[in-house]
Amino acid sequence: MNSIKRALGIVWLILAPAVIYFLVDRAIVHIDPAGKKDINNPVIWIIIIGIFTPIAIGLMIFGWYAIKGEYDHLPESSEELS
């Protein structure tokens, strides 16, 4: 199970920047001042990127801790927290 956690940590570390890159790339492609659709509006893209960037950063942090092995032993009771 610990090897699965570490493997998924690598996935999160790779996936998070890829998602942000994909969002910014699609925003550059789709923003068009002459466009009439909602996807051409830059405000929508700023909102989407602004919401998903902290989520992606959180995934990167989660992945980093998973690779370091911080989740190898999870406490089973509150006495183990001390």
N, CA, C and O atoms as a printed pandas DataFrame, in Angstrom:
     atom_number atom_name residue_name chain_id  residue_number  x_coord  y_coord  z_coord
0              1         N          MET        A               1    0.819   -1.192    0.000
1              2        CA          MET        A               1    0.000    0.000    0.000
2              3         C          MET        A               1    0.864    1.258    0.000
3              4         O          MET        A               1    0.513    2.261   -0.622
4              5         N          ASN        A               2    1.997    1.197    0.703
5              6        CA          ASN        A               2    2.869    2.371    0.743
6              7         C          ASN        A               2    3.467    2.663   -0.622
7              8         O          ASN        A               2    3.684    3.823   -0.973
8              9         N          SER        A               3    3.735    1.608   -1.400
9             10        CA          SER        A               3    4.271    1.846   -2.746
10            11         C          SER        A               3    3.221    2.488   -3.648
11            12         O          SER        A               3    3.559    3.286   -4.522
12            13         N          ILE        A               4    1.958    2.146   -3.443
13            14        CA          ILE        A               4    0.881    2.783   -4.210
14            15         C          ILE        A               4    0.786    4.251   -3.838
15            16         O          ILE        A               4    0.604    5.100   -4.711
16            17         N          LYS        A               5    0.907    4.560   -2.557
17            18        CA          LYS        A               5    0.865    5.955   -2.111
18            19         C          LYS        A               5    2.002    6.765   -2.732
19            20         O          LYS        A               5    1.796    7.899   -3.164
20            21         N          ARG        A               6    3.191    6.186   -2.775
21            22        CA          ARG        A               6    4.341    6.888   -3.363
22            23         C          ARG        A               6    4.185    7.038   -4.867
23            24         O          ARG        A               6    4.545    8.076   -5.424
24            25         N          ALA        A               7    3.659    6.026   -5.529
25            26        CA          ALA        A               7    3.440    6.113   -6.978
26            27         C          ALA        A               7    2.406    7.190   -7.296
27            28         O          ALA        A               7    2.571    7.954   -8.246
28            29         N          LEU        A               8    1.348    7.246   -6.504
29            30        CA          LEU        A               8    0.345    8.292   -6.725
30            31         C          LEU        A               8    0.901    9.671   -6.383
31            32         O          LEU        A               8    0.464   10.671   -6.954
32            33         N          GLY        A               9    1.853    9.737   -5.463
33            34        CA          GLY        A               9    2.515   11.005   -5.184
34            35         C          GLY        A               9    3.245   11.525   -6.410
35            36         O          GLY        A               9    3.218   12.723   -6.692
36            37         N          ILE        A              10    3.894   10.632   -7.134
37            38        CA          ILE        A              10    4.565   11.030   -8.376
38            39         C          ILE        A              10    3.536   11.488   -9.401
39            40         O          ILE        A              10    3.759   12.457  -10.126
40            41         N          VAL        A              11    2.411   10.786   -9.457
41            42        CA          VAL        A              11    1.343   11.172  -10.395
42            43         C          VAL        A              11    0.845   12.576  -10.080
43            44         O          VAL        A              11    0.667   13.384  -10.991
44            45         N          TRP        A              12    0.616   12.880   -8.799
45            46        CA          TRP        A              12    0.112   14.206   -8.421
46            47         C          TRP        A              12    1.141   15.294   -8.734
47            48         O          TRP        A              12    0.783   16.388   -9.170
48            49         N          LEU        A              13    2.420   14.988   -8.508
49            50        CA          LEU        A              13    3.465   15.971   -8.798
50            51         C          LEU        A              13    3.563   16.273  -10.292
51            52         O          LEU        A              13    3.881   17.399  -10.673
52            53         N          ILE        A              14    3.299   15.303  -11.121
53            54        CA          ILE        A              14    3.350   15.516  -12.570
54            55         C          ILE        A              14    2.038   16.109  -13.080
55            56         O          ILE        A              14    2.044   16.967  -13.962
56            57         N          LEU        A              15    0.938   15.661  -12.537
57            58        CA          LEU        A              15   -0.376   16.068  -13.028
58            59         C          LEU        A              15   -0.709   17.529  -12.723
59            60         O          LEU        A              15   -1.287   18.218  -13.564
60            61         N          ALA        A              16   -0.357   18.000  -11.547
61            62        CA          ALA        A              16   -0.745   19.354  -11.139
62            63         C          ALA        A              16   -0.171   20.439  -12.060
63            64         O          ALA        A              16   -0.943   21.275  -12.531
64            65         N          PRO        A              17    1.133   20.474  -12.340
65            66        CA          PRO        A              17    1.620   21.504  -13.263
66            67         C          PRO        A              17    1.103   21.300  -14.689
67            68         O          PRO        A              17    0.930   22.265  -15.433
68            69         N          ALA        A              18    0.857   20.044  -15.065
69            70        CA          ALA        A              18    0.333   19.784  -16.407
70            71         C          ALA        A              18   -1.067   20.370  -16.567
71            72         O          ALA        A              18   -1.400   20.905  -17.625
72            73         N          VAL        A              19   -1.879   20.274  -15.532
73            74        CA          VAL        A              19   -3.232   20.832  -15.591
74            75         C          VAL        A              19   -3.185   22.355  -15.696
75            76         O          VAL        A              19   -3.923   22.949  -16.482
76            77         N          ILE        A              20   -2.320   22.984  -14.908
77            78        CA          ILE        A              20   -2.199   24.447  -14.969
78            79         C          ILE        A              20   -1.698   24.870  -16.341
79            80         O          ILE        A              20   -2.206   25.832  -16.917
80            81         N          TYR        A              21   -0.698   24.156  -16.873
81            82        CA          TYR        A              21   -0.201   24.477  -18.211
82            83         C          TYR        A              21   -1.307   24.333  -19.248
83            84         O          TYR        A              21   -1.460   25.189  -20.119
84            85         N          PHE        A              22   -2.080   23.250  -19.155
85            86        CA          PHE        A              22   -3.174   23.024  -20.090
86            87         C          PHE        A              22   -4.219   24.135  -20.004
87            88         O          PHE        A              22   -4.693   24.614  -21.034
88            89         N          LEU        A              23   -4.578   24.545  -18.808
89            90        CA          LEU        A              23   -5.567   25.617  -18.651
90            91         C          LEU        A              23   -5.074   26.933  -19.250
91            92         O          LEU        A              23   -5.820   27.610  -19.958
92            93         N          VAL        A              24   -3.830   27.295  -18.972
93            94        CA          VAL        A              24   -3.281   28.544  -19.507
94            95         C          VAL        A              24   -3.167   28.458  -21.028
95            96         O          VAL        A              24   -3.458   29.429  -21.727
96            97         N          ASP        A              25   -2.749   27.307  -21.540
97            98        CA          ASP        A              25   -2.643   27.129  -22.984
98            99         C          ASP        A              25   -3.999   27.265  -23.659
99           100         O          ASP        A              25   -4.119   27.942  -24.680
100          101         N          ARG        A              26   -5.011   26.634  -23.103
101          102        CA          ARG        A              26   -6.351   26.733  -23.690
102          103         C          ARG        A              26   -6.890   28.159  -23.563
103          104         O          ARG        A              26   -7.613   28.620  -24.447
104          105         N          ALA        A              27   -6.558   28.855  -22.495
105          106        CA          ALA        A              27   -7.009   30.238  -22.341
106          107         C          ALA        A              27   -6.403   31.108  -23.437
107          108         O          ALA        A              27   -7.093   31.943  -24.022
108          109         N          ILE        A              28   -5.117   30.915  -23.717
109          110        CA          ILE        A              28   -4.466   31.704  -24.768
110          111         C          ILE        A              28   -5.105   31.415  -26.117
111          112         O          ILE        A              28   -5.281   32.324  -26.928
112          113         N          VAL        A              29   -5.451   30.163  -26.361
113          114        CA          VAL        A              29   -6.050   29.791  -27.643
114          115         C          VAL        A              29   -7.469   30.346  -27.773
115          116         O          VAL        A              29   -7.845   30.827  -28.842
116          117         N          HIS        A              30   -8.248   30.285  -26.714
117          118        CA          HIS        A              30   -9.673   30.598  -26.813
118          119         C          HIS        A              30  -10.026   32.067  -26.569
119          120         O          HIS        A              30  -11.102   32.497  -26.984
120          121         N          ILE        A              31   -9.187   32.836  -25.930
121          122        CA          ILE        A              31   -9.539   34.235  -25.678
122          123         C          ILE        A              31   -9.488   35.003  -26.990
123          124         O          ILE        A              31   -8.462   35.053  -27.669
124          125         N          ASP        A              32  -10.621   35.594  -27.323
125          126        CA          ASP        A              32  -10.744   36.351  -28.571
126          127         C          ASP        A              32  -11.690   37.523  -28.321
127          128         O          ASP        A              32  -12.870   37.317  -28.036
128          129         N          PRO        A              33  -11.182   38.752  -28.426
129          130        CA          PRO        A              33  -12.053   39.906  -28.165
130          131         C          PRO        A              33  -13.233   39.999  -29.128
131          132         O          PRO        A              33  -14.270   40.557  -28.771
132          133         N          ALA        A              34  -13.098   39.472  -30.323
133          134        CA          ALA        A              34  -14.187   39.549  -31.296
134          135         C          ALA        A              34  -15.164   38.391  -31.145
135          136         O          ALA        A              34  -16.209   38.384  -31.795
136          137         N          GLY        A              35  -14.852   37.431  -30.317
137          138        CA          GLY        A              35  -15.720   36.268  -30.140
138          139         C          GLY        A              35  -16.980   36.605  -29.372
139          140         O          GLY        A              35  -16.986   37.513  -28.540
140          141         N          LYS        A              36  -18.050   35.871  -29.651
141          142        CA          LYS        A              36  -19.341   36.122  -29.012
142          143         C          LYS        A              36  -19.682   35.086  -27.938
143          144         O          LYS        A              36  -20.627   35.282  -27.174
144          145         N          LYS        A              37  -18.931   33.993  -27.870
145          146        CA          LYS        A              37  -19.252   32.937  -26.916
146          147         C          LYS        A              37  -18.615   33.233  -25.556
147          148         O          LYS        A              37  -17.712   34.062  -25.447
148          149         N          ASP        A              38  -19.105   32.536  -24.517
149          150        CA          ASP        A              38  -18.557   32.707  -23.164
150          151         C          ASP        A              38  -17.111   32.244  -23.064
151          152         O          ASP        A              38  -16.345   32.778  -22.261
152          153         N          ILE        A              39  -16.729   31.256  -23.870
153          154        CA          ILE        A              39  -15.370   30.732  -23.797
154          155         C          ILE        A              39  -14.350   31.758  -24.297
155          156         O          ILE        A              39  -13.164   31.640  -23.988
156          157         N          ASN        A              40  -14.785   32.754  -25.056
157          158        CA          ASN        A              40  -13.887   33.781  -25.561
158          159         C          ASN        A              40  -13.669   34.925  -24.583
159          160         O          ASN        A              40  -12.854   35.811  -24.842
160          161         N          ASN        A              41  -14.378   34.920  -23.474
161          162        CA          ASN        A              41  -14.291   35.986  -22.480
162          163         C          ASN        A              41  -13.092   35.744  -21.551
163          164         O          ASN        A              41  -13.007   34.682  -20.934
164          165         N          PRO        A              42  -12.177   36.696  -21.440
165          166        CA          PRO        A              42  -11.009   36.475  -20.578
166          167         C          PRO        A              42  -11.349   36.398  -19.089
167          168         O          PRO        A              42  -10.612   35.778  -18.322
168          169         N          VAL        A              43  -12.451   37.016  -18.672
169          170        CA          VAL        A              43  -12.825   36.994  -17.256
170          171         C          VAL        A              43  -13.132   35.568  -16.798
171          172         O          VAL        A              43  -12.758   35.170  -15.696
172          173         N          ILE        A              44  -13.803   34.819  -17.636
173          174        CA          ILE        A              44  -14.124   33.430  -17.306
174          175         C          ILE        A              44  -12.845   32.628  -17.107
175          176         O          ILE        A              44  -12.746   31.843  -16.164
176          177         N          TRP        A              45  -11.861   32.819  -17.992
177          178        CA          TRP        A              45  -10.601   32.079  -17.880
178          179         C          TRP        A              45   -9.815   32.492  -16.646
179          180         O          TRP        A              45   -9.184   31.649  -16.007
180          181         N          ILE        A              46   -9.841   33.765  -16.302
181          182        CA          ILE        A              46   -9.149   34.216  -15.085
182          183         C          ILE        A              46   -9.769   33.560  -13.851
183          184         O          ILE        A              46   -9.054   33.149  -12.937
184          185         N          ILE        A              47  -11.085   33.463  -13.827
185          186        CA          ILE        A              47  -11.772   32.835  -12.698
186          187         C          ILE        A              47  -11.417   31.345  -12.621
187          188         O          ILE        A              47  -11.110   30.829  -11.547
188          189         N          ILE        A              48  -11.460   30.664  -13.766
189          190        CA          ILE        A              48  -11.168   29.230  -13.781
190          191         C          ILE        A              48   -9.733   28.962  -13.347
191          192         O          ILE        A              48   -9.491   28.090  -12.512
192          193         N          ILE        A              49   -8.789   29.698  -13.902
193          194        CA          ILE        A              49   -7.385   29.498  -13.545
194          195         C          ILE        A              49   -7.142   29.888  -12.093
195          196         O          ILE        A              49   -6.363   29.235  -11.399
196          197         N          GLY        A              50   -7.801   30.945  -11.628
197          198        CA          GLY        A              50   -7.658   31.373  -10.237
198          199         C          GLY        A              50   -8.190   30.358   -9.239
199          200         O          GLY        A              50   -7.682   30.265   -8.121
200          201         N          ILE        A              51   -9.203   29.598   -9.626
201          202        CA          ILE        A              51   -9.752   28.580   -8.739
202          203         C          ILE        A              51   -8.905   27.317   -8.757
203          204         O          ILE        A              51   -8.659   26.723   -7.707
204          205         N          PHE        A              52   -8.458   26.904   -9.927
205          206        CA          PHE        A              52   -7.756   25.626  -10.037
206          207         C          PHE        A              52   -6.277   25.694   -9.682
207          208         O          PHE        A              52   -5.673   24.658   -9.401
208          209         N          THR        A              53   -5.678   26.871   -9.686
209          210        CA          THR        A              53   -4.259   26.970   -9.329
210          211         C          THR        A              53   -3.999   26.572   -7.871
211          212         O          THR        A              53   -3.091   25.775   -7.637
212          213         N          PRO        A              54   -4.736   27.075   -6.886
213          214        CA          PRO        A              54   -4.495   26.609   -5.505
214          215         C          PRO        A              54   -4.788   25.118   -5.315
215          216         O          PRO        A              54   -4.135   24.453   -4.511
216          217         N          ILE        A              55   -5.762   24.598   -6.052
217          218        CA          ILE        A              55   -6.052   23.168   -5.966
218          219         C          ILE        A              55   -4.863   22.374   -6.490
219          220         O          ILE        A              55   -4.472   21.373   -5.889
220          221         N          ALA        A              56   -4.288   22.811   -7.600
221          222        CA          ALA        A              56   -3.124   22.123   -8.169
222          223         C          ALA        A              56   -1.915   22.232   -7.250
223          224         O          ALA        A              56   -1.154   21.274   -7.116
224          225         N          ILE        A              57   -1.730   23.377   -6.621
225          226        CA          ILE        A              57   -0.624   23.531   -5.671
226          227         C          ILE        A              57   -0.817   22.583   -4.486
227          228         O          ILE        A              57    0.145   21.984   -4.005
228          229         N          GLY        A              58   -2.050   22.448   -4.020
229          230        CA          GLY        A              58   -2.343   21.498   -2.946
230          231         C          GLY        A              58   -2.057   20.061   -3.361
231          232         O          GLY        A              58   -1.558   19.274   -2.558
232          233         N          LEU        A              59   -2.368   19.712   -4.606
233          234        CA          LEU        A              59   -2.045   18.376   -5.098
234          235         C          LEU        A              59   -0.541   18.159   -5.140
235          236         O          LEU        A              59   -0.061   17.067   -4.834
236          237         N          MET        A              60    0.204   19.189   -5.516
237          238        CA          MET        A              60    1.660   19.068   -5.545
238          239         C          MET        A              60    2.212   18.860   -4.135
239          240         O          MET        A              60    3.109   18.040   -3.936
240          241         N          ILE        A              61    1.690   19.587   -3.168
241          242        CA          ILE        A              61    2.135   19.413   -1.783
242          243         C          ILE        A              61    1.789   18.019   -1.286
243          244         O          ILE        A              61    2.609   17.359   -0.648
244          245         N          PHE        A              62    0.578   17.573   -1.577
245          246        CA          PHE        A              62    0.153   16.227   -1.183
246          247         C          PHE        A              62    1.065   15.181   -1.819
247          248         O          PHE        A              62    1.468   14.230   -1.149
248          249         N          GLY        A              63    1.394   15.340   -3.090
249          250        CA          GLY        A              63    2.281   14.412   -3.769
250          251         C          GLY        A              63    3.679   14.410   -3.191
251          252         O          GLY        A              63    4.303   13.356   -3.071
252          253         N          TRP        A              64    4.178   15.586   -2.829
253          254        CA          TRP        A              64    5.517   15.684   -2.237
254          255         C          TRP        A              64    5.579   14.928   -0.913
255          256         O          TRP        A              64    6.527   14.186   -0.655
256          257         N          TYR        A              65    4.565   15.123   -0.082
257          258        CA          TYR        A              65    4.543   14.408    1.199
258          259         C          TYR        A              65    4.368   12.900    0.996
259          260         O          TYR        A              65    4.911   12.102    1.760
260          261         N          ALA        A              66    3.617   12.516   -0.023
261          262        CA          ALA        A              66    3.446   11.087   -0.298
262          263         C          ALA        A              66    4.763   10.462   -0.732
263          264         O          ALA        A              66    5.078    9.342   -0.329
264          265         N          ILE        A              67    5.534   11.169   -1.548
265          266        CA          ILE        A              67    6.831   10.649   -1.983
266          267         C          ILE        A              67    7.799   10.559   -0.808
267          268         O          ILE        A              67    8.571    9.605   -0.710
268          269         N          LYS        A              68    7.761   11.550    0.083
269          270        CA          LYS        A              68    8.657   11.542    1.242
270          271         C          LYS        A              68    8.302   10.453    2.245
271          272         O          LYS        A              68    9.118   10.117    3.104
272          273         N          GLY        A              69    7.093    9.894    2.149
273          274        CA          GLY        A              69    6.700    8.821    3.058
274          275         C          GLY        A              69    5.991    9.300    4.303
275          276         O          GLY        A              69    5.928    8.568    5.291
276          277         N          GLU        A              70    5.460   10.498    4.287
277          278        CA          GLU        A              70    4.760   11.024    5.460
278          279         C          GLU        A              70    3.458   10.271    5.748
279          280         O          GLU        A              70    2.954   10.314    6.870
280          281         N          TYR        A              71    2.914    9.588    4.747
281          282        CA          TYR        A              71    1.648    8.882    4.920
282          283         C          TYR        A              71    1.850    7.386    5.072
283          284         O          TYR        A              71    0.890    6.624    4.954
284          285         N          ASP        A              72    3.091    6.938    5.334
285          286        CA          ASP        A              72    3.349    5.512    5.475
286          287         C          ASP        A              72    2.648    4.924    6.696
287          288         O          ASP        A              72    2.104    3.822    6.625
288          289         N          HIS        A              73    2.655    5.640    7.801
289          290        CA          HIS        A              73    1.971    5.167    9.000
290          291         C          HIS        A              73    0.951    6.220    9.417
291          292         O          HIS        A              73    1.314    7.307    9.866
292          293         N          LEU        A              74   -0.289    5.896    9.268
293          294        CA          LEU        A              74   -1.367    6.787    9.690
294          295         C          LEU        A              74   -1.851    6.366   11.068
295          296         O          LEU        A              74   -1.988    5.170   11.321
296          297         N          PRO        A              75   -2.117    7.319   11.976
297          298        CA          PRO        A              75   -2.543    6.957   13.330
298          299         C          PRO        A              75   -3.905    6.267   13.311
299          300         O          PRO        A              75   -4.793    6.622   12.537
300          301         N          GLU        A              76   -4.041    5.282   14.176
301          302        CA          GLU        A              76   -5.304    4.545   14.272
302          303         C          GLU        A              76   -6.148    5.015   15.444
303          304         O          GLU        A              76   -7.344    4.729   15.493
304          305         N          SER        A              77   -5.550    5.730   16.385
305          306        CA          SER        A              77   -6.292    6.279   17.503
306          307         C          SER        A              77   -5.699    7.635   17.872
307          308         O          SER        A              77   -4.622    8.007   17.405
308          309         N          SER        A              78   -6.410    8.354   18.705
309          310        CA          SER        A              78   -5.941    9.688   19.097
310          311         C          SER        A              78   -4.731    9.622   20.020
311          312         O          SER        A              78   -4.002   10.607   20.131
312          313         N          GLU        A              79   -4.490    8.481   20.694
313          314        CA          GLU        A              79   -3.322    8.360   21.543
314          315         C          GLU        A              79   -2.022    8.360   20.728
315          316         O          GLU        A              79   -0.976    8.757   21.241
316          317         N          GLU        A              80   -2.075    7.924   19.478
317          318        CA          GLU        A              80   -0.889    7.874   18.634
318          319         C          GLU        A              80   -0.489    9.246   18.113
319          320         O          GLU        A              80    0.609    9.399   17.578
320          321         N          LEU        A              81   -1.339   10.234   18.253
321          322        CA          LEU        A              81   -1.029   11.570   17.750
322          323         C          LEU        A              81    0.005   12.288   18.605
323          324         O          LEU        A              81    0.686   13.186   18.109
324          325         N          SER        A              82    0.137   11.928   19.845
325          326        CA          SER        A              82    1.060   12.603   20.752
326          327         C          SER        A              82    2.475   12.150   20.564
327          328         O          SER        A              82    3.374   12.628   21.256
